[in-house]
Amino acid sequence: MEVITDIRSLRRRLKRQASIAFVPTMGSLHEGHLSLVRIAQQKAGCVVASIFVNRLQFAPTEDFDQYPRALADDCRLLKDGGVDIVFAPEEKALYPSPQEFMLEPPPIANTLEGEFRTGFFRGVATLVLKLFNIVQPQAAVFGKKDYQQLHIIRELVRQLNLPLDIVAGDTVRASDNLALSSRNRYLSNEERAKAVRLYQALSQIKQGIEAGNRNFHEMEEKAKESLRSYDWEVDYIAVRQRDTLASVQADDEDMVVLGAARLGKTRLIDNLEVAAGI
Ligand code: PAF
């Protein structure tokens, strides 16, 4: 496995590759990322993973400085996982001057995560487009854990006619069903024991819908109340159409329940797809 830190060397190295599958990450890797690598291996002869904590997608009040960085451990995991090339640029390589040219995502980016993380999707979309231009993959793999991000990147590719496939990887969960996330490292032992409640709240809504309940608002409010009673600060719990992330109608079939809430200082997100017709 090669670790490359500058754009010119990466481009030179990738010229030799017939097909490239790409896994963009912010590092601090876990089994969820490795599952994306395994999907990438099925898509192309050369797998490139990037590790870059993207300042553009963090609001000034967020955890850019604290975000866990573990390049040596990450490279070991990626090497064992069979990645061919790691692209791990310094900030100056990707942003040699202030990134003034920003990509404006569609209005859906101002809802859910976007309502609570101003500028987040502008930052993600701008970086992801730069990475796609640098790596020029035929396929790129993103986790469903960041469901809205996956949706917005699919729209980016579709609306800007980018020549690559976006492939989705399922969320990987701990044995108690907590979705794996780099930010789980922030949880104290006590918080970690409570963290599964977000999954449980979403699960309850999923079960309700699958049992025929269409009072979405009531189910969302009940889930919020329940989390608040266990000391969570809830940003949103929302049932949305799976393909558009628009509000749901009673006769919609493919839905997704999404949630974001804070436990102490740690903000967790999760989601569950619901097939209401089943
Ligand atoms: O999902 C992430 O880790 C990041 O948002 C991404 C896509 C690597 C962009 O920084």
py3Dmol code that shows the C-alpha trace and the ligand (Angstrom):
import py3Dmol

protein = """\
ATOM      1  CA  MET A   1       0.000   0.000   0.000  1.00  0.00           C
ATOM      2  CA  GLU A   2       1.277   3.465  -0.872  1.00  0.00           C
ATOM      3  CA  VAL A   3       0.560   6.572   1.174  1.00  0.00           C
ATOM      4  CA  ILE A   4       0.557   9.676  -1.027  1.00  0.00           C
ATOM      5  CA  THR A   5       0.189  13.195   0.308  1.00  0.00           C
ATOM      6  CA  ASP A   6       0.386  15.434  -2.742  1.00  0.00           C
ATOM      7  CA  ILE A   7      -2.013  15.802  -5.632  1.00  0.00           C
ATOM      8  CA  ARG A   8       0.537  15.691  -8.427  1.00  0.00           C
ATOM      9  CA  SER A   9       2.086  12.387  -7.249  1.00  0.00           C
ATOM     10  CA  LEU A  10      -1.352  10.866  -6.781  1.00  0.00           C
ATOM     11  CA  ARG A  11      -2.429  11.857 -10.293  1.00  0.00           C
ATOM     12  CA  ARG A  12       0.800  10.459 -11.770  1.00  0.00           C
ATOM     13  CA  ARG A  13       0.351   7.180  -9.856  1.00  0.00           C
ATOM     14  CA  LEU A  14      -3.324   6.818 -10.824  1.00  0.00           C
ATOM     15  CA  LYS A  15      -2.653   7.297 -14.558  1.00  0.00           C
ATOM     16  CA  ARG A  16      -1.585   3.643 -14.653  1.00  0.00           C
ATOM     17  CA  GLN A  17      -4.895   2.386 -13.262  1.00  0.00           C
ATOM     18  CA  ALA A  18      -7.616   1.044 -15.529  1.00  0.00           C
ATOM     19  CA  SER A  19     -10.347   1.250 -12.863  1.00  0.00           C
ATOM     20  CA  ILE A  20     -10.465   3.022  -9.522  1.00  0.00           C
ATOM     21  CA  ALA A  21     -12.912   2.720  -6.633  1.00  0.00           C
ATOM     22  CA  PHE A  22     -12.712   5.444  -4.018  1.00  0.00           C
ATOM     23  CA  VAL A  23     -13.543   5.554  -0.294  1.00  0.00           C
ATOM     24  CA  PRO A  24     -13.348   9.104   1.114  1.00  0.00           C
ATOM     25  CA  THR A  25     -12.954   9.276   4.908  1.00  0.00           C
ATOM     26  CA  MET A  26     -11.985  11.647   7.687  1.00  0.00           C
ATOM     27  CA  GLY A  27      -9.852   8.923   9.290  1.00  0.00           C
ATOM     28  CA  SER A  28     -10.197   7.557  12.826  1.00  0.00           C
ATOM     29  CA  LEU A  29     -11.351   4.455  11.069  1.00  0.00           C
ATOM     30  CA  HIS A  30     -13.528   1.620  12.316  1.00  0.00           C
ATOM     31  CA  GLU A  31     -15.222  -1.479  10.946  1.00  0.00           C
ATOM     32  CA  GLY A  32     -17.811   0.676   9.156  1.00  0.00           C
ATOM     33  CA  HIS A  33     -15.085   2.192   6.953  1.00  0.00           C
ATOM     34  CA  LEU A  34     -13.509  -1.212   6.354  1.00  0.00           C
ATOM     35  CA  SER A  35     -16.850  -2.531   5.130  1.00  0.00           C
ATOM     36  CA  LEU A  36     -16.863   0.307   2.551  1.00  0.00           C
ATOM     37  CA  VAL A  37     -13.362  -0.740   1.475  1.00  0.00           C
ATOM     38  CA  ARG A  38     -14.605  -4.305   0.913  1.00  0.00           C
ATOM     39  CA  ILE A  39     -17.392  -2.969  -1.323  1.00  0.00           C
ATOM     40  CA  ALA A  40     -14.859  -0.844  -3.234  1.00  0.00           C
ATOM     41  CA  GLN A  41     -12.718  -3.932  -3.860  1.00  0.00           C
ATOM     42  CA  GLN A  42     -15.611  -5.513  -5.722  1.00  0.00           C
ATOM     43  CA  LYS A  43     -15.981  -2.447  -7.942  1.00  0.00           C
ATOM     44  CA  ALA A  44     -12.494  -1.842  -9.341  1.00  0.00           C
ATOM     45  CA  GLY A  45      -8.939  -3.120  -9.589  1.00  0.00           C
ATOM     46  CA  CYS A  46      -7.473  -0.260  -7.556  1.00  0.00           C
ATOM     47  CA  VAL A  47      -8.906   0.998  -4.280  1.00  0.00           C
ATOM     48  CA  VAL A  48      -8.006   4.508  -3.130  1.00  0.00           C
ATOM     49  CA  ALA A  49      -9.012   5.704   0.350  1.00  0.00           C
ATOM     50  CA  SER A  50      -8.577   9.316   1.403  1.00  0.00           C
ATOM     51  CA  ILE A  51      -8.013  10.530   4.942  1.00  0.00           C
ATOM     52  CA  PHE A  52      -8.666  14.222   5.436  1.00  0.00           C
ATOM     53  CA  VAL A  53     -10.430  16.112   8.202  1.00  0.00           C
ATOM     54  CA  ASN A  54     -12.212  18.748   6.168  1.00  0.00           C
ATOM     55  CA  ARG A  55     -12.310  22.077   7.983  1.00  0.00           C
ATOM     56  CA  LEU A  56     -14.889  23.402   5.492  1.00  0.00           C
ATOM     57  CA  GLN A  57     -17.625  21.136   6.824  1.00  0.00           C
ATOM     58  CA  PHE A  58     -17.199  22.097  10.491  1.00  0.00           C
ATOM     59  CA  ALA A  59     -18.938  25.138  11.954  1.00  0.00           C
ATOM     60  CA  PRO A  60     -16.687  27.295  14.187  1.00  0.00           C
ATOM     61  CA  THR A  61     -18.515  25.879  17.250  1.00  0.00           C
ATOM     62  CA  GLU A  62     -17.946  22.257  16.220  1.00  0.00           C
ATOM     63  CA  ASP A  63     -15.231  19.708  16.971  1.00  0.00           C
ATOM     64  CA  PHE A  64     -12.697  20.287  14.140  1.00  0.00           C
ATOM     65  CA  ASP A  65      -9.772  20.605  16.578  1.00  0.00           C
ATOM     66  CA  GLN A  66     -10.849  17.676  18.761  1.00  0.00           C
ATOM     67  CA  TYR A  67     -11.794  15.374  15.874  1.00  0.00           C
ATOM     68  CA  PRO A  68      -9.723  12.213  16.464  1.00  0.00           C
ATOM     69  CA  ARG A  69      -6.707  11.898  14.159  1.00  0.00           C
ATOM     70  CA  ALA A  70      -4.899   8.563  14.017  1.00  0.00           C
ATOM     71  CA  LEU A  71      -3.053   8.395  10.703  1.00  0.00           C
ATOM     72  CA  ALA A  72      -0.621   5.587  11.604  1.00  0.00           C
ATOM     73  CA  ASP A  73      -3.365   3.312  12.990  1.00  0.00           C
ATOM     74  CA  ASP A  74      -5.639   4.176  10.063  1.00  0.00           C
ATOM     75  CA  CYS A  75      -2.922   3.246   7.543  1.00  0.00           C
ATOM     76  CA  ARG A  76      -2.360  -0.090   9.287  1.00  0.00           C
ATOM     77  CA  LEU A  77      -6.084  -0.876   9.117  1.00  0.00           C
ATOM     78  CA  LEU A  78      -6.306   0.139   5.455  1.00  0.00           C
ATOM     79  CA  LYS A  79      -3.226  -1.893   4.548  1.00  0.00           C
ATOM     80  CA  ASP A  80      -4.663  -4.987   6.273  1.00  0.00           C
ATOM     81  CA  GLY A  81      -7.970  -4.248   4.544  1.00  0.00           C
ATOM     82  CA  GLY A  82      -6.263  -4.434   1.131  1.00  0.00           C
ATOM     83  CA  VAL A  83      -6.395  -0.757   0.100  1.00  0.00           C
ATOM     84  CA  ASP A  84      -3.910   0.037  -2.692  1.00  0.00           C
ATOM     85  CA  ILE A  85      -3.403   3.766  -2.168  1.00  0.00           C
ATOM     86  CA  VAL A  86      -4.091   6.112   0.733  1.00  0.00           C
ATOM     87  CA  PHE A  87      -4.374   9.774  -0.136  1.00  0.00           C
ATOM     88  CA  ALA A  88      -3.629  11.704   3.072  1.00  0.00           C
ATOM     89  CA  PRO A  89      -3.032  15.328   2.099  1.00  0.00           C
ATOM     90  CA  GLU A  90      -2.074  18.153   4.426  1.00  0.00           C
ATOM     91  CA  GLU A  91      -4.627  20.927   4.564  1.00  0.00           C
ATOM     92  CA  LYS A  92      -2.352  23.125   2.386  1.00  0.00           C
ATOM     93  CA  ALA A  93      -2.405  20.562  -0.417  1.00  0.00           C
ATOM     94  CA  LEU A  94      -6.185  20.722  -0.802  1.00  0.00           C
ATOM     95  CA  TYR A  95      -6.673  24.332   0.243  1.00  0.00           C
ATOM     96  CA  PRO A  96      -3.480  26.170  -0.782  1.00  0.00           C
ATOM     97  CA  SER A  97      -5.478  29.380  -0.612  1.00  0.00           C
ATOM     98  CA  PRO A  98      -8.869  30.048   0.980  1.00  0.00           C
ATOM     99  CA  GLN A  99     -11.538  27.956  -0.737  1.00  0.00           C
ATOM    100  CA  GLU A 100     -13.759  30.775  -1.915  1.00  0.00           C
ATOM    101  CA  PHE A 101     -15.468  28.822  -4.680  1.00  0.00           C
ATOM    102  CA  MET A 102     -18.081  26.754  -2.844  1.00  0.00           C
ATOM    103  CA  LEU A 103     -20.665  24.360  -4.183  1.00  0.00           C
ATOM    104  CA  GLU A 104     -24.256  25.254  -3.282  1.00  0.00           C
ATOM    105  CA  PRO A 105     -26.193  22.060  -2.484  1.00  0.00           C
ATOM    106  CA  PRO A 106     -29.942  21.705  -3.176  1.00  0.00           C
ATOM    107  CA  PRO A 107     -32.525  23.031  -0.660  1.00  0.00           C
ATOM    108  CA  ILE A 108     -32.923  19.600   1.001  1.00  0.00           C
ATOM    109  CA  ALA A 109     -29.435  20.247   2.419  1.00  0.00           C
ATOM    110  CA  ASN A 110     -30.920  22.959   4.641  1.00  0.00           C
ATOM    111  CA  THR A 111     -33.177  20.457   6.431  1.00  0.00           C
ATOM    112  CA  LEU A 112     -32.342  17.710   8.979  1.00  0.00           C
ATOM    113  CA  GLU A 113     -28.533  17.867   9.447  1.00  0.00           C
ATOM    114  CA  GLY A 114     -28.376  21.127   7.520  1.00  0.00           C
ATOM    115  CA  GLU A 115     -30.775  22.815   9.923  1.00  0.00           C
ATOM    116  CA  PHE A 116     -28.421  22.126  12.825  1.00  0.00           C
ATOM    117  CA  ARG A 117     -25.046  22.229  11.026  1.00  0.00           C
ATOM    118  CA  THR A 118     -24.979  25.411   8.965  1.00  0.00           C
ATOM    119  CA  GLY A 119     -22.746  25.068   5.923  1.00  0.00           C
ATOM    120  CA  PHE A 120     -22.043  21.390   6.559  1.00  0.00           C
ATOM    121  CA  PHE A 121     -23.192  20.111   3.174  1.00  0.00           C
ATOM    122  CA  ARG A 122     -21.585  23.013   1.281  1.00  0.00           C
ATOM    123  CA  GLY A 123     -18.315  21.964   2.877  1.00  0.00           C
ATOM    124  CA  VAL A 124     -18.846  18.260   2.218  1.00  0.00           C
ATOM    125  CA  ALA A 125     -19.969  18.767  -1.395  1.00  0.00           C
ATOM    126  CA  THR A 126     -17.125  21.148  -2.202  1.00  0.00           C
ATOM    127  CA  LEU A 127     -14.496  18.782  -0.816  1.00  0.00           C
ATOM    128  CA  VAL A 128     -16.037  15.666  -2.342  1.00  0.00           C
ATOM    129  CA  LEU A 129     -16.150  17.307  -5.783  1.00  0.00           C
ATOM    130  CA  LYS A 130     -12.456  18.278  -5.421  1.00  0.00           C
ATOM    131  CA  LEU A 131     -11.592  14.714  -4.405  1.00  0.00           C
ATOM    132  CA  PHE A 132     -13.558  13.262  -7.321  1.00  0.00           C
ATOM    133  CA  ASN A 133     -11.671  15.594  -9.688  1.00  0.00           C
ATOM    134  CA  ILE A 134      -8.338  14.541  -8.226  1.00  0.00           C
ATOM    135  CA  VAL A 135      -8.915  10.770  -7.974  1.00  0.00           C
ATOM    136  CA  GLN A 136     -11.288  10.422 -10.968  1.00  0.00           C
ATOM    137  CA  PRO A 137     -12.776   7.136  -9.755  1.00  0.00           C
ATOM    138  CA  GLN A 138     -15.306   5.019 -11.629  1.00  0.00           C
ATOM    139  CA  ALA A 139     -17.063   4.298  -8.330  1.00  0.00           C
ATOM    140  CA  ALA A 140     -17.112   5.909  -4.891  1.00  0.00           C
ATOM    141  CA  VAL A 141     -18.490   4.264  -1.749  1.00  0.00           C
ATOM    142  CA  PHE A 142     -20.329   6.122   1.025  1.00  0.00           C
ATOM    143  CA  GLY A 143     -21.995   4.756   4.161  1.00  0.00           C
ATOM    144  CA  LYS A 144     -25.746   4.858   4.736  1.00  0.00           C
ATOM    145  CA  LYS A 145     -24.993   5.936   8.302  1.00  0.00           C
ATOM    146  CA  ASP A 146     -24.715   9.460   6.828  1.00  0.00           C
ATOM    147  CA  TYR A 147     -27.942   9.026   4.898  1.00  0.00           C
ATOM    148  CA  GLN A 148     -28.509  12.652   3.957  1.00  0.00           C
ATOM    149  CA  GLN A 149     -24.869  13.036   2.918  1.00  0.00           C
ATOM    150  CA  LEU A 150     -25.258  10.002   0.648  1.00  0.00           C
ATOM    151  CA  HIS A 151     -28.396  11.563  -0.862  1.00  0.00           C
ATOM    152  CA  ILE A 152     -26.684  14.889  -1.494  1.00  0.00           C
ATOM    153  CA  ILE A 153     -23.635  13.258  -3.064  1.00  0.00           C
ATOM    154  CA  ARG A 154     -25.886  11.217  -5.350  1.00  0.00           C
ATOM    155  CA  GLU A 155     -27.567  14.497  -6.388  1.00  0.00           C
ATOM    156  CA  LEU A 156     -24.165  16.135  -6.906  1.00  0.00           C
ATOM    157  CA  VAL A 157     -23.152  13.348  -9.275  1.00  0.00           C
ATOM    158  CA  ARG A 158     -26.502  13.316 -11.063  1.00  0.00           C
ATOM    159  CA  GLN A 159     -26.993  17.061 -11.408  1.00  0.00           C
ATOM    160  CA  LEU A 160     -23.380  17.810 -12.392  1.00  0.00           C
ATOM    161  CA  ASN A 161     -23.153  14.796 -14.760  1.00  0.00           C
ATOM    162  CA  LEU A 162     -20.097  13.331 -13.064  1.00  0.00           C
ATOM    163  CA  PRO A 163     -18.947  10.082 -14.682  1.00  0.00           C
ATOM    164  CA  LEU A 164     -18.958   7.783 -11.658  1.00  0.00           C
ATOM    165  CA  ASP A 165     -21.237   5.465  -9.715  1.00  0.00           C
ATOM    166  CA  ILE A 166     -22.092   6.165  -6.105  1.00  0.00           C
ATOM    167  CA  VAL A 167     -22.347   2.937  -4.133  1.00  0.00           C
ATOM    168  CA  ALA A 168     -23.981   2.766  -0.689  1.00  0.00           C
ATOM    169  CA  GLY A 169     -22.668   0.649   2.199  1.00  0.00           C
ATOM    170  CA  ASP A 170     -24.929  -0.507   5.024  1.00  0.00           C
ATOM    171  CA  THR A 171     -24.429   0.898   8.508  1.00  0.00           C
ATOM    172  CA  VAL A 172     -22.251  -1.320  10.676  1.00  0.00           C
ATOM    173  CA  ARG A 173     -23.413  -1.642  14.286  1.00  0.00           C
ATOM    174  CA  ALA A 174     -21.889  -2.677  17.595  1.00  0.00           C
ATOM    175  CA  SER A 175     -23.330  -5.766  19.306  1.00  0.00           C
ATOM    176  CA  ASP A 176     -25.899  -3.583  21.119  1.00  0.00           C
ATOM    177  CA  ASN A 177     -26.863  -1.968  17.758  1.00  0.00           C
ATOM    178  CA  LEU A 178     -25.177   1.400  18.270  1.00  0.00           C
ATOM    179  CA  ALA A 179     -24.128   2.596  14.801  1.00  0.00           C
ATOM    180  CA  LEU A 180     -20.326   2.703  14.554  1.00  0.00           C
ATOM    181  CA  SER A 181     -18.985   6.247  14.322  1.00  0.00           C
ATOM    182  CA  SER A 182     -15.637   7.904  14.890  1.00  0.00           C
ATOM    183  CA  ARG A 183     -17.400  10.212  17.337  1.00  0.00           C
ATOM    184  CA  ASN A 184     -18.397   7.253  19.586  1.00  0.00           C
ATOM    185  CA  ARG A 185     -14.883   7.671  21.014  1.00  0.00           C
ATOM    186  CA  TYR A 186     -16.057  10.824  22.755  1.00  0.00           C
ATOM    187  CA  LEU A 187     -18.597   8.892  24.866  1.00  0.00           C
ATOM    188  CA  SER A 188     -17.846   8.197  28.539  1.00  0.00           C
ATOM    189  CA  ASN A 189     -18.547   4.623  29.718  1.00  0.00           C
ATOM    190  CA  GLU A 190     -21.814   5.791  31.221  1.00  0.00           C
ATOM    191  CA  GLU A 191     -22.851   7.557  28.005  1.00  0.00           C
ATOM    192  CA  ARG A 192     -21.788   4.600  25.885  1.00  0.00           C
ATOM    193  CA  ALA A 193     -24.210   2.402  27.866  1.00  0.00           C
ATOM    194  CA  LYS A 194     -27.057   4.829  27.060  1.00  0.00           C
ATOM    195  CA  ALA A 195     -26.063   5.520  23.456  1.00  0.00           C
ATOM    196  CA  VAL A 196     -28.144   2.694  21.970  1.00  0.00           C
ATOM    197  CA  ARG A 197     -31.328   4.542  22.946  1.00  0.00           C
ATOM    198  CA  LEU A 198     -31.167   6.563  19.725  1.00  0.00           C
ATOM    199  CA  TYR A 199     -31.295   3.343  17.692  1.00  0.00           C
ATOM    200  CA  GLN A 200     -34.097   2.055  19.939  1.00  0.00           C
ATOM    201  CA  ALA A 201     -36.145   5.227  19.446  1.00  0.00           C
ATOM    202  CA  LEU A 202     -35.812   4.952  15.649  1.00  0.00           C
ATOM    203  CA  SER A 203     -36.567   1.229  15.816  1.00  0.00           C
ATOM    204  CA  GLN A 204     -39.793   1.871  17.640  1.00  0.00           C
ATOM    205  CA  ILE A 205     -40.961   4.225  14.897  1.00  0.00           C
ATOM    206  CA  LYS A 206     -39.919   1.722  12.226  1.00  0.00           C
ATOM    207  CA  GLN A 207     -41.934  -1.010  13.962  1.00  0.00           C
ATOM    208  CA  GLY A 208     -44.913   1.320  14.308  1.00  0.00           C
ATOM    209  CA  ILE A 209     -44.895   2.147  10.584  1.00  0.00           C
ATOM    210  CA  GLU A 210     -44.462  -1.497   9.637  1.00  0.00           C
ATOM    211  CA  ALA A 211     -47.452  -2.322  11.850  1.00  0.00           C
ATOM    212  CA  GLY A 212     -49.563   0.212   9.924  1.00  0.00           C
ATOM    213  CA  ASN A 213     -49.295   3.349  12.075  1.00  0.00           C
ATOM    214  CA  ARG A 214     -49.283   6.443   9.844  1.00  0.00           C
ATOM    215  CA  ASN A 215     -49.363   9.094  12.570  1.00  0.00           C
ATOM    216  CA  PHE A 216     -45.765  10.066  11.829  1.00  0.00           C
ATOM    217  CA  HIS A 217     -45.806  13.284  13.831  1.00  0.00           C
ATOM    218  CA  GLU A 218     -47.044  11.564  16.972  1.00  0.00           C
ATOM    219  CA  MET A 219     -44.436   8.817  16.678  1.00  0.00           C
ATOM    220  CA  GLU A 220     -41.647  11.382  16.132  1.00  0.00           C
ATOM    221  CA  GLU A 221     -42.766  13.431  19.152  1.00  0.00           C
ATOM    222  CA  LYS A 222     -43.015  10.345  21.377  1.00  0.00           C
ATOM    223  CA  ALA A 223     -39.495   9.277  20.399  1.00  0.00           C
ATOM    224  CA  LYS A 224     -38.142  12.781  21.167  1.00  0.00           C
ATOM    225  CA  GLU A 225     -39.893  12.809  24.544  1.00  0.00           C
ATOM    226  CA  SER A 226     -38.537   9.404  25.408  1.00  0.00           C
ATOM    227  CA  LEU A 227     -34.947  10.422  24.538  1.00  0.00           C
ATOM    228  CA  ARG A 228     -35.283  13.683  26.475  1.00  0.00           C
ATOM    229  CA  SER A 229     -36.439  11.727  29.519  1.00  0.00           C
ATOM    230  CA  TYR A 230     -33.066   9.931  29.376  1.00  0.00           C
ATOM    231  CA  ASP A 231     -31.128  13.245  29.252  1.00  0.00           C
ATOM    232  CA  TRP A 232     -30.651  13.439  25.497  1.00  0.00           C
ATOM    233  CA  GLU A 233     -30.860  16.792  23.742  1.00  0.00           C
ATOM    234  CA  VAL A 234     -32.700  16.027  20.519  1.00  0.00           C
ATOM    235  CA  ASP A 235     -32.013  17.893  17.251  1.00  0.00           C
ATOM    236  CA  TYR A 236     -34.505  15.981  15.115  1.00  0.00           C
ATOM    237  CA  ILE A 237     -36.345  12.703  14.725  1.00  0.00           C
ATOM    238  CA  ALA A 238     -38.011  12.580  11.316  1.00  0.00           C
ATOM    239  CA  VAL A 239     -39.685  10.120   8.995  1.00  0.00           C
ATOM    240  CA  ARG A 240     -38.870  10.989   5.368  1.00  0.00           C
ATOM    241  CA  GLN A 241     -39.265   9.572   1.881  1.00  0.00           C
ATOM    242  CA  ARG A 242     -36.283   7.392   1.191  1.00  0.00           C
ATOM    243  CA  ASP A 243     -35.429   8.633  -2.301  1.00  0.00           C
ATOM    244  CA  THR A 244     -35.995  12.370  -1.860  1.00  0.00           C
ATOM    245  CA  LEU A 245     -35.835  12.921   1.912  1.00  0.00           C
ATOM    246  CA  ALA A 246     -39.017  14.976   1.480  1.00  0.00           C
ATOM    247  CA  SER A 247     -41.858  14.760   4.021  1.00  0.00           C
ATOM    248  CA  VAL A 248     -43.815  11.521   3.960  1.00  0.00           C
ATOM    249  CA  GLN A 249     -47.405  10.895   2.934  1.00  0.00           C
ATOM    250  CA  ALA A 250     -49.524   8.109   4.428  1.00  0.00           C
ATOM    251  CA  ASP A 251     -49.372   6.071   1.198  1.00  0.00           C
ATOM    252  CA  ASP A 252     -45.568   6.257   0.752  1.00  0.00           C
ATOM    253  CA  GLU A 253     -43.879   2.866   0.813  1.00  0.00           C
ATOM    254  CA  ASP A 254     -40.148   3.459   1.019  1.00  0.00           C
ATOM    255  CA  MET A 255     -39.298   5.586   4.002  1.00  0.00           C
ATOM    256  CA  VAL A 256     -36.380   6.257   6.283  1.00  0.00           C
ATOM    257  CA  VAL A 257     -36.443   7.331   9.937  1.00  0.00           C
ATOM    258  CA  LEU A 258     -33.585   9.674  10.747  1.00  0.00           C
ATOM    259  CA  GLY A 259     -32.435  11.062  14.056  1.00  0.00           C
ATOM    260  CA  ALA A 260     -29.751  13.243  15.581  1.00  0.00           C
ATOM    261  CA  ALA A 261     -29.331  13.885  19.282  1.00  0.00           C
ATOM    262  CA  ARG A 262     -26.700  14.855  21.791  1.00  0.00           C
ATOM    263  CA  LEU A 263     -25.634  12.798  24.764  1.00  0.00           C
ATOM    264  CA  GLY A 264     -23.478  15.081  26.906  1.00  0.00           C
ATOM    265  CA  LYS A 265     -21.070  16.708  24.444  1.00  0.00           C
ATOM    266  CA  THR A 266     -21.375  13.997  21.813  1.00  0.00           C
ATOM    267  CA  ARG A 267     -23.726  14.402  18.883  1.00  0.00           C
ATOM    268  CA  LEU A 268     -24.860  11.092  17.395  1.00  0.00           C
ATOM    269  CA  ILE A 269     -26.848  10.434  14.231  1.00  0.00           C
ATOM    270  CA  ASP A 270     -28.523   7.280  12.997  1.00  0.00           C
ATOM    271  CA  ASN A 271     -31.254   6.145  10.622  1.00  0.00           C
ATOM    272  CA  LEU A 272     -33.279   3.083   9.681  1.00  0.00           C
ATOM    273  CA  GLU A 273     -34.883   2.322   6.351  1.00  0.00           C
ATOM    274  CA  VAL A 274     -38.512   1.282   6.533  1.00  0.00           C
ATOM    275  CA  ALA A 275     -40.413  -0.689   3.931  1.00  0.00           C
ATOM    276  CA  ALA A 276     -43.965   0.235   4.845  1.00  0.00           C
ATOM    277  CA  GLY A 277     -45.481  -2.056   2.220  1.00  0.00           C
ATOM    278  CA  ILE A 278     -44.030  -5.180   3.859  1.00  0.00           C
TER     279      ILE A 278
END
"""
ligand_1 = """\
10
PAF
O -18.424 11.107 5.762
C -17.293 11.608 5.923
O -16.401 11.025 6.549
C -17.017 12.990 5.346
O -18.124 13.813 5.404
C -16.440 12.935 3.908
C -17.447 12.364 2.921
C -15.177 12.103 3.879
C -16.103 14.353 3.445
O -15.199 14.963 4.302
"""
view = py3Dmol.view(width=600, height=400)
view.addModel(protein, "pdb")
view.setStyle({"model": 0}, {"cartoon": {"style": "trace"}})
view.addModel(ligand_1, "xyz")
view.setStyle({"model": 1}, {"stick": {}})
view.zoomTo()
view.show()
